[in-house]
Structures are given as C-alpha cells and as structure tokens.
Amino acid sequence: MPVVGVIGGGQLARMMIPAAVGLGIELRVLAEAPDSSARLAATAVGDYRDEATVLAFARECDVITFDHEHVPQAVLRALVAAGAAVHPGPDALLYAQDKLMMRERLSQLGVPQPDWARVESADDLTGFLADHGGRAVVKTPRGGYDGKGVRVIDDAAQVADWLADGPLLAEELVAFERELAQLIARRPSGAAQLWPLVETVQRGGVCAEVIAPAPQTTDAQQRAAAEIATSIAHGLGVTGVLAVELFAASDGRVLVNELAMRPHNSGHVTIDGSVTSQFEQHLRAVLDWPLGDTTPLAPWGVMINVFGSLPDEKIAAALGHQPTAKVHAYGKGPRAGRKAGHVTVIGAELDDVAYRARAAASHFDD
C-alpha cells in the first residue's frame, strides 16, 4: 500500500481521503492543528515551516504532496535533498508561491496574460497607471488568496503600505466578460489529462459558484484554455493537479489570472460530476499512476460554495428539499466568510441544475 503524505490539513486534504480509500492508498496528513478539517487522516500535527518537523513526517511517506502552496522553498528543497519524492516539486511550486516570478516565467513561455509590471516605488506605479488608463490591479507577490492581497487602485498612495514592504505586481485592469478555470493533471512521466473548461462566478473576490462546462464558450476559447493549461503544466514541470484561472476578456482574449498547483475550488464539481474527480486524479498523478477519464457524468454540473457553517439540521433540510443535491461539509468551526462546504447538482438542463443547486445552498444562508 503506497503512502501519500499531504502537508496541510485543510479541506483539500480532507477531500483526498475518500479517493485514497477507494484506490487503496494510505493517506497521512501533517496538519497545522488537532482540529483541522482533515483530522480524520492527520497522523501528525506540526508547523509546515519547520524543516525538522516536515522531514520527520516525510520519512514515513512514499510521496509528499500539498493542501496549499505555502511551504517555504528552503523546506521543500531540504525534502528533495533528503531523497523525498515531492509533487509538485519546488521548481514548479515557486511559480505558484510568487506572482511576480509567475508572470516572468509565463512571459518566457509566451502564455497570454494581462499587461503587467514589477513596481518598486510610487513613481513606478504612477507611470504604470498613466500607461493603462489611470486604473490598475495591484497584488502582493506572496500570500494573497480569495481576494486578499489584491487592490484595484487609481493612485499609488492607495498601496503605500504595501510598497513599504517590497516590490509589487501591477496588472492592467482587464475588461472581462466572465472568469473561467481550466484544470489539468500531469504525471511526472509527462502524461496529462484535461477536464472540460468551467466558468467561475466570484462575489467579493471569492468564488461563489462554478458551472461545468462553461456555458456559451466558443470552440476557440476552449482550445485556447486547453493550450494555455497544457503549455503551463509542461513548461513549469507541474506534477499533480494544476488549476489555471482565466479571464475571458471582452476583446476575445483568454488571459491567465492566477495559478494553483493542487486541487482547486473550481474543480470540486468533479467529485460528483466527473468519471474521475480532481482528488482521485491528483493522487494518481503524484504516484505516477495512469490518469483517469475526465468525462462528465451529466451534461451540466453546478457547484455552490457555502460560507460560515453547515449545522446538521440545515444539511438534513437541504437534502430533504433537494434530494438530487450532494452536500460536502468541511468539518470546520463556524466563522463568517469562511468556506464551510459546498453543494453540487448535476443534470441534463442547466437552468434546472442551477435552480436545484441554489435552492439546496439557500438552506445555509444566515
């Protein structure tokens, strides 16, 4: 029985557990706290930033993978030096950890992306604003997610606090019609498999809904998204699942917004909606096993994120009202704005599927 170690005890590690059980894999988790979302598989609790802790955990595993991208490069490289199989490896994860380095590398690969610049001073940023219609998106290179570390500005003074801490990433403010996500899984041996392109609906900078496949996309957009994801996966040497978040710009361009080198929120719909879920595929990929079929199980799938909490009585009410809905609870304590779970419905007609998914999710509204 191969042993896969997951660093990080969040909901992504939790959702790998059923897939691991089905494949006969022993899953071990290095969790940040005893009450982590993935506590059912947490065999160790410790700081993922501490080299000795991570090395001790890895000695009991055949492969190391991740619930998040925050493990420091020094720790990642110590794992590799100790002979651990690390997927994705530090040379790939570097570009998910640092947005400036990501933009530089994607430029070298010729991948379409928004116009961008590294800005180190207010003057640099003022110049970028002047060249891009007076508005721009500014991001901290590290640590941002779910809308954190991102500001839309029209004056350099609006990020003076960030500039004091180092260089920032400035990007053109893309006029987009909608946001898309293309997931791909790649084995260390190089074989890769795509899922159909999906549409993501953001509210307050956080993903609220995912529609699979993305409706009203042209063949050209689908080909572009597939080519972009494939180019990035091979060009960066990604192993495991890669999520490429995209803008469908109003001028017809498909542009890279963000990267995630792990299972991703935009792929949760695959748990109930695909022959092979992103979690099973990720485990297959990091073990260099044959990849599974990604064909959808129904013409449409809609996934709705649930925030705050999922108390038992509301789960029961949602399932009673919408028996075709699947509810996934993350085992987290209640907290406003925190992703606590999701609801998925699949079916033949998009309007009906979306209605039933939203109706089930409405039972968790505060």
Number of C-alpha atoms within 10 A of each C-alpha: 9 14 18 23 26 28 29 29 28 23 21 22 30 26 21 23 21 14 22 19 12 9 14 12 18 16 26 26 28 29 26 20 17 16 15 23 25 30 23 17 21 25 15 20 20 16 17 21 15 13 18 14 16 22 18 12 22 26 15 13 18 16 20 27 27 24 24 20 22 17 21 16 17 12 19 25 17 16 23 14 10 12 11 18 19 20 27 28 23 23 14 19 26 19 21 24 24 17 22 23 16 20 24 14 16 20 14 10 14 11 18 16 20 19 15 20 18 19 20 15 15 17 11 14 25 17 13 23 22 12 12 14 11 15 19 24 17 26 23 22 21 15 14 14 11 12 14 12 14 18 15 16 17 16 15 20 13 14 19 12 9 15 18 12 10 12 16 23 22 27 23 21 19 18 11 16 12 15 21 27 30 26 27 30 31 27 28 19 10 14 15 19 17 18 23 19 24 26 25 24 17 15 11 8 12 16 18 19 24 27 24 26 20 21 12 8 14 11 9 12 17 17 11 16 26 19 14 22 25 21 16 21 25 16 14 19 19 26 31 30 32 27 22 26 23 27 24 22 16 12 10 13 17 24 24 22 19 17 22 19 29 27 28 21 20 27 25 25 28 25 18 20 25 22 16 21 24 31 27 25 27 29 26 23 27 24 23 18 15 12 19 18 14 19 16 21 16 16 15 23 28 30 32 25 21 25 20 18 23 24 13 10 10 17 20 14 14 22 17 12 14 17 13 16 24 20 22 18 21 21 20 19 14 14 11 10 11 14 21 22 21 24 28 30 28 28 18 12 12 19 11 14 23 23 13 23 26 21 16 28 26 15 18 19 11 8
